[in-house]
Amino acid sequence: MSGATTAVAVGAAVGVGASMYMSHQQARAQQNAQNQAQQQAQQQAGLARSESERLTREYQQQTQAYQQQAKAMQQQLLNSQQSFNRANQKQPNAQRALAAAGNAARAGQSGTLLSGPQGVDPSSLTLGKSTLLGQ
């Protein structure tokens, strides 16, 4: 019986040893998988960061190009306005000025656009009442 007991004990020890070995292997495999997942996450984060930086640079370049284009368009508009103004300069109308002065002289010194040379009619100032205020 002592051989059987020994065999059982050895079998149990082998079973415990195998179990410990398998447990150790499983822990190592789990650690390796965790390390690999962490490395992949870091790589993906690095790729995302570099892509974000690339897009930021591209956006800045586009913004700068748009600003330069807008500035060039403003300068072009200013140049075209100046060219138009040079081509279509305003000149005084001497005939019109003389005619206006002649019409003003005919109206007399007391004449205005509102009253004319005869002045304001006093009846138009009473607003329909013939009494003075306070009386």
C-alpha positions as CSV (number, residue, x, y, z in Angstrom):
1,M,0.0,0.0,0.0
2,S,2.8,2.2,0.6
3,G,3.7,2.0,-3.1
4,A,0.1,2.9,-4.0
5,T,0.2,5.8,-1.6
6,T,3.4,6.9,-3.0
7,A,2.1,6.6,-6.5
8,V,-1.0,8.7,-5.5
9,A,1.2,11.2,-3.8
10,V,3.5,11.4,-6.8
11,G,0.5,11.6,-9.1
12,A,-0.9,14.4,-7.0
13,A,2.4,16.2,-6.9
14,V,2.7,15.8,-10.7
15,G,-0.9,17.1,-11.0
16,V,-0.2,20.0,-8.7
17,G,3.1,20.7,-10.6
18,A,1.4,20.5,-13.9
19,S,-1.4,22.8,-12.7
20,M,1.1,25.3,-11.4
21,Y,3.1,25.1,-14.6
22,M,-0.1,25.7,-16.7
23,S,-1.1,28.5,-14.3
24,H,2.3,30.1,-14.8
25,Q,2.1,29.7,-18.6
26,Q,-1.4,31.2,-18.6
27,A,-0.2,34.2,-16.5
28,R,2.7,34.7,-18.9
29,A,0.5,34.5,-21.9
30,Q,-1.9,36.9,-20.3
31,Q,0.9,39.3,-19.5
32,N,2.2,39.1,-23.1
33,A,-1.2,39.8,-24.5
34,Q,-1.6,42.7,-22.2
35,N,1.8,44.1,-23.2
36,Q,1.0,43.6,-26.9
37,A,-2.4,45.4,-26.5
38,Q,-0.6,48.3,-24.7
39,Q,1.9,48.6,-27.5
40,Q,-0.8,48.6,-30.1
41,A,-2.7,51.3,-28.2
42,Q,0.5,53.4,-28.0
43,Q,1.1,52.9,-31.7
44,Q,-2.5,53.9,-32.5
45,A,-2.2,56.9,-30.3
46,G,1.0,57.9,-32.0
47,L,-0.5,57.5,-35.4
48,A,-3.6,59.5,-34.3
49,R,-1.4,62.3,-32.9
50,S,0.7,62.5,-36.1
51,E,-2.4,62.5,-38.2
52,S,-3.9,65.3,-36.1
53,E,-0.7,67.3,-36.4
54,R,-0.7,66.8,-40.2
55,L,-4.3,67.9,-40.5
56,T,-3.6,71.0,-38.3
57,R,-0.7,72.0,-40.5
58,E,-2.8,71.4,-43.6
59,Y,-5.6,73.6,-42.2
60,Q,-3.1,76.3,-41.3
61,Q,-1.7,76.3,-44.8
62,Q,-5.1,76.5,-46.3
63,T,-6.1,79.3,-44.0
64,Q,-2.9,81.2,-45.0
65,A,-3.6,80.6,-48.7
66,Y,-7.2,81.9,-48.3
67,Q,-6.0,85.0,-46.5
68,Q,-3.4,85.7,-49.2
69,Q,-6.0,85.2,-51.9
70,A,-8.5,87.5,-50.1
71,K,-5.7,90.1,-49.7
72,A,-4.9,89.8,-53.4
73,M,-8.6,90.2,-54.3
74,Q,-8.9,93.3,-52.1
75,Q,-5.9,94.8,-53.8
76,Q,-7.3,94.0,-57.2
77,L,-10.7,95.5,-56.3
78,L,-8.9,98.7,-55.1
79,N,-6.9,98.9,-58.3
80,S,-9.9,98.5,-60.5
81,Q,-11.8,101.2,-58.5
82,Q,-8.9,103.5,-58.8
83,S,-8.7,102.9,-62.6
84,F,-12.4,103.4,-62.9
85,N,-12.2,106.7,-61.0
86,R,-9.3,107.9,-63.1
87,A,-11.2,107.1,-66.3
88,N,-14.4,108.7,-65.0
89,Q,-13.3,111.8,-63.2
90,K,-16.0,114.3,-62.2
91,Q,-15.8,117.7,-63.6
92,P,-17.6,120.8,-62.5
93,N,-20.7,121.8,-64.5
94,A,-20.1,125.6,-65.0
95,Q,-23.4,126.1,-67.0
96,R,-25.5,124.6,-64.2
97,A,-23.8,126.7,-61.5
98,L,-24.3,129.9,-63.5
99,A,-28.0,129.0,-64.1
100,A,-28.5,128.3,-60.4
101,A,-27.0,131.7,-59.5
102,G,-29.2,133.5,-62.1
103,N,-32.3,131.9,-60.7
104,A,-31.3,132.9,-57.1
105,A,-30.8,136.5,-58.3
106,R,-34.2,136.6,-59.8
107,A,-35.8,135.5,-56.6
108,G,-34.4,138.5,-54.7
109,Q,-32.4,138.7,-51.5
110,S,-35.3,137.8,-49.2
111,G,-36.4,134.9,-51.2
112,T,-35.8,131.4,-50.0
113,L,-36.9,128.1,-51.3
114,L,-39.7,128.1,-48.7
115,S,-41.1,131.6,-48.9
116,G,-40.1,133.2,-52.2
117,P,-39.5,137.0,-52.6
118,Q,-42.8,138.1,-51.0
119,G,-42.1,136.4,-47.6
120,V,-44.5,134.3,-45.6
121,D,-48.3,134.9,-45.5
122,P,-49.3,135.8,-41.9
123,S,-52.6,134.0,-42.2
124,S,-50.8,130.7,-42.8
125,L,-49.1,131.0,-39.4
126,T,-52.3,131.1,-37.3
127,L,-53.3,127.5,-37.8
128,G,-56.9,128.3,-37.9
129,K,-57.1,130.5,-34.7
130,S,-57.2,134.2,-34.6
131,T,-56.2,134.7,-30.9
132,L,-52.8,134.9,-29.4
133,L,-51.6,132.6,-26.7
134,G,-52.4,133.8,-23.1
135,Q,-55.3,136.0,-24.1
